[in-house]
Amino acid sequence: MTHMKSHSGDKPYACKLCEFKCVHKWNLNKHLRTHTGEKPFVCNLCQVKLTTKSSLQHHIKIHTGEKP
């Protein structure tokens, strides 16, 4: 059912700080970090802080030498 929401155009989750709207609550939570500055994902190798898990995974490749 959640998947179907993405096709209906209905975006029930809205940011109270800007015009951003989205289909999924997790996406709103991720968006809110742009306002709060929260960076909960920390690199264990250099302590850099990032806003998303995918950003951290991409960053770690700097240390491993793996190409993005």
Z-matrix of the N, CA and C atoms (Angstrom, degrees):
N
C 1 1.438
C 2 1.530 1 111.38
N 3 1.327 2 117.25 1 -40.60
C 4 1.455 3 120.49 2 179.85
C 5 1.521 4 110.79 3 -60.44
N 6 1.327 5 116.53 4 -40.23
C 7 1.458 6 120.56 5 179.35
C 8 1.525 7 110.87 6 -58.41
N 9 1.298 8 117.45 7 -38.38
C 10 1.465 9 121.45 8 -178.16
C 11 1.528 10 111.84 9 -66.29
N 12 1.334 11 117.50 10 -29.08
C 13 1.467 12 120.85 11 177.69
C 14 1.523 13 111.08 12 -59.36
N 15 1.317 14 116.22 13 -34.95
C 16 1.462 15 119.73 14 -177.77
C 17 1.522 16 111.70 15 -66.96
N 18 1.313 17 117.75 16 -19.77
C 19 1.460 18 121.57 17 179.53
C 20 1.524 19 113.02 18 -96.47
N 21 1.321 20 117.06 19 -17.28
C 22 1.469 21 120.33 20 -176.24
C 23 1.523 22 112.82 21 -81.10
N 24 1.319 23 116.93 22 -17.20
C 25 1.460 24 120.05 23 -176.73
C 26 1.519 25 112.46 24 87.20
N 27 1.330 26 117.34 25 -6.62
C 28 1.458 27 121.88 26 179.13
C 29 1.526 28 109.25 27 -73.86
N 30 1.322 29 116.47 28 127.09
C 31 1.461 30 121.73 29 178.49
C 32 1.527 31 108.16 30 -126.06
N 33 1.330 32 116.32 31 87.22
C 34 1.460 33 120.55 32 -172.47
C 35 1.530 34 115.72 33 -75.29
N 36 1.324 35 117.67 34 -14.70
C 37 1.465 36 120.28 35 -177.85
C 38 1.523 37 109.40 36 -102.24
N 39 1.333 38 116.12 37 120.48
C 40 1.462 39 121.45 38 -176.34
C 41 1.522 40 110.40 39 -125.22
N 42 1.318 41 115.49 40 139.06
C 43 1.457 42 122.24 41 175.42
C 44 1.529 43 108.64 42 -74.29
N 45 1.324 44 116.41 43 134.65
C 46 1.463 45 121.06 44 178.74
C 47 1.527 46 112.08 45 -83.02
N 48 1.332 47 116.37 46 -6.11
C 49 1.458 48 120.35 47 -176.78
C 50 1.523 49 113.69 48 -105.45
N 51 1.330 50 116.56 49 -15.33
C 52 1.465 51 120.61 50 179.19
C 53 1.529 52 109.08 51 -154.03
N 54 1.295 53 117.24 52 -169.10
C 55 1.466 54 122.47 53 -175.38
C 56 1.528 55 114.40 54 -86.03
N 57 1.319 56 117.82 55 0.83
C 58 1.463 57 121.95 56 -175.45
C 59 1.526 58 111.60 57 -62.57
N 60 1.333 59 116.51 58 133.63
C 61 1.464 60 123.57 59 174.74
C 62 1.522 61 108.16 60 -135.79
N 63 1.337 62 116.34 61 149.81
C 64 1.457 63 119.18 62 -179.43
C 65 1.525 64 111.47 63 -152.02
N 66 1.307 65 114.87 64 170.00
C 67 1.460 66 123.15 65 -177.20
C 68 1.527 67 111.64 66 -83.27
N 69 1.331 68 116.79 67 -36.48
C 70 1.462 69 121.40 68 -172.08
C 71 1.529 70 111.74 69 -112.37
N 72 1.321 71 115.68 70 140.49
C 73 1.463 72 120.71 71 179.68
C 74 1.529 73 111.39 72 -63.02
N 75 1.341 74 117.36 73 -37.30
C 76 1.460 75 120.17 74 -179.58
C 77 1.525 76 110.75 75 -61.78
N 78 1.324 77 116.64 76 -32.66
C 79 1.456 78 119.96 77 179.78
C 80 1.532 79 110.44 78 -71.34
N 81 1.326 80 117.14 79 -37.08
C 82 1.465 81 120.36 80 175.56
C 83 1.527 82 109.83 81 -64.32
N 84 1.318 83 117.23 82 -43.34
C 85 1.467 84 120.20 83 178.56
C 86 1.526 85 111.07 84 -59.84
N 87 1.317 86 116.88 85 -41.83
C 88 1.469 87 121.31 86 177.38
C 89 1.525 88 110.13 87 -63.68
N 90 1.329 89 116.95 88 -43.25
C 91 1.463 90 121.89 89 179.44
C 92 1.531 91 111.69 90 -61.55
N 93 1.321 92 116.92 91 -40.31
C 94 1.464 93 120.73 92 -177.30
C 95 1.523 94 112.41 93 -58.04
N 96 1.319 95 117.15 94 -25.43
C 97 1.471 96 120.54 95 177.75
C 98 1.524 97 111.70 96 -63.07
N 99 1.327 98 117.82 97 -23.57
C 100 1.468 99 119.76 98 177.19
C 101 1.523 100 110.44 99 -67.94
N 102 1.317 101 117.18 100 -26.12
C 103 1.464 102 121.37 101 178.77
C 104 1.529 103 112.14 102 -90.41
N 105 1.319 104 116.98 103 -36.45
C 106 1.466 105 120.80 104 -175.22
C 107 1.522 106 113.13 105 -86.74
N 108 1.334 107 116.33 106 -23.28
C 109 1.459 108 120.06 107 -175.99
C 110 1.521 109 112.89 108 79.58
N 111 1.326 110 116.90 109 6.24
C 112 1.461 111 121.00 110 -179.80
C 113 1.528 112 110.35 111 -63.01
N 114 1.334 113 115.11 112 133.32
C 115 1.462 114 121.59 113 177.62
C 116 1.527 115 107.68 114 -133.12
N 117 1.329 116 116.69 115 83.79
C 118 1.463 117 120.82 116 -172.14
C 119 1.529 118 116.11 117 -80.09
N 120 1.320 119 118.00 118 -8.44
C 121 1.463 120 120.53 119 -177.05
C 122 1.526 121 109.16 120 -103.28
N 123 1.341 122 116.27 121 117.78
C 124 1.460 123 122.15 122 -173.11
C 125 1.525 124 110.43 123 -116.71
N 126 1.329 125 115.83 124 132.06
C 127 1.465 126 121.58 125 175.85
C 128 1.529 127 108.51 126 -72.46
N 129 1.322 128 116.60 127 126.51
C 130 1.467 129 121.28 128 179.89
C 131 1.521 130 112.51 129 -71.57
N 132 1.332 131 116.73 130 -16.19
C 133 1.458 132 120.14 131 -176.04
C 134 1.524 133 113.71 132 -91.89
N 135 1.335 134 117.60 133 -34.03
C 136 1.468 135 119.48 134 -177.24
C 137 1.530 136 113.76 135 -132.83
N 138 1.317 137 116.71 136 0.83
C 139 1.464 138 123.65 137 176.45
C 140 1.530 139 115.24 138 68.41
N 141 1.333 140 118.18 139 12.27
C 142 1.464 141 119.79 140 175.01
C 143 1.527 142 107.93 141 -65.61
N 144 1.333 143 116.10 142 143.05
C 145 1.463 144 121.37 143 -178.39
C 146 1.520 145 109.36 144 -108.80
N 147 1.341 146 115.52 145 138.34
C 148 1.462 147 121.35 146 -177.13
C 149 1.523 148 110.59 147 -132.11
N 150 1.329 149 115.38 148 160.75
C 151 1.464 150 120.24 149 -174.61
C 152 1.522 151 114.22 150 -85.68
N 153 1.341 152 117.99 151 -24.47
C 154 1.462 153 119.74 152 -177.31
C 155 1.530 154 111.26 153 -131.68
N 156 1.310 155 115.19 154 155.33
C 157 1.460 156 121.13 155 177.43
C 158 1.523 157 110.42 156 -62.85
N 159 1.332 158 116.90 157 -39.48
C 160 1.468 159 119.79 158 -179.65
C 161 1.530 160 110.81 159 -66.17
N 162 1.320 161 117.70 160 -34.89
C 163 1.467 162 120.60 161 176.20
C 164 1.523 163 110.32 162 -64.55
N 165 1.322 164 116.55 163 -39.92
C 166 1.459 165 120.67 164 178.04
C 167 1.523 166 110.52 165 -64.81
N 168 1.321 167 117.24 166 -44.65
C 169 1.465 168 120.70 167 179.61
C 170 1.529 169 110.67 168 -60.64
N 171 1.311 170 116.89 169 -40.28
C 172 1.465 171 121.24 170 177.89
C 173 1.528 172 109.85 171 -66.79
N 174 1.323 173 117.64 172 -43.11
C 175 1.463 174 122.63 173 179.94
C 176 1.530 175 111.55 174 -60.84
N 177 1.318 176 117.79 175 -41.85
C 178 1.468 177 121.91 176 -176.63
C 179 1.524 178 111.10 177 -58.66
N 180 1.307 179 117.04 178 -27.48
C 181 1.465 180 120.76 179 179.10
C 182 1.525 181 111.79 180 -63.41
N 183 1.319 182 117.69 181 -22.42
C 184 1.467 183 121.50 182 175.06
C 185 1.523 184 109.23 183 -61.68
N 186 1.321 185 116.33 184 -40.52
C 187 1.459 186 121.33 185 -177.65
C 188 1.523 187 112.46 186 -78.02
N 189 1.318 188 117.50 187 -32.66
C 190 1.463 189 120.68 188 -175.90
C 191 1.523 190 112.51 189 -86.29
N 192 1.338 191 116.53 190 -16.01
C 193 1.455 192 120.36 191 -177.00
C 194 1.514 193 112.97 192 82.53
N 195 1.323 194 116.44 193 0.13
C 196 1.461 195 121.04 194 178.71
C 197 1.524 196 109.31 195 -71.02
N 198 1.315 197 115.98 196 138.81
C 199 1.462 198 119.52 197 179.19
C 200 1.524 199 109.84 198 -78.18
N 201 1.333 200 116.14 199 138.21
C 202 1.472 201 119.81 200 -178.56
C 203 1.509 202 114.08 201 -64.79
